[in-house]
C-alpha cells in the first residue's frame, strides 16, 4: 500500500518507530542501539536514519567511529 506522497506504509511505520524511540532517548542512540531496540536489520536502521536526517527530522554527531542520532530541536539548523 502507498500513501499520498508515494511512500510505502512499511517505510512510514519504520520511520515512525525510529522517531518514537529517539523521542524517548533524548541523549541519542547509535545505529546499533536502534537496531537492538527495534529488532530490525542494521542496514534498515541505517537507511531510514539517513532518510530522516535528509528530511530534517533528526541530526547526528560523530563520536569516534559511531554516529549518535537524536531528534532535531526546532532551533537547530
Secondary structure, DSSP 8 states (H G I E B T S, - for coil): -B-TTS-BHHHHHHHHHHHHHHHH-TT-B-HHHHHHHHT--HHHHHHHHHHHHHTTSEEEEEETTEEEEEE--TT--
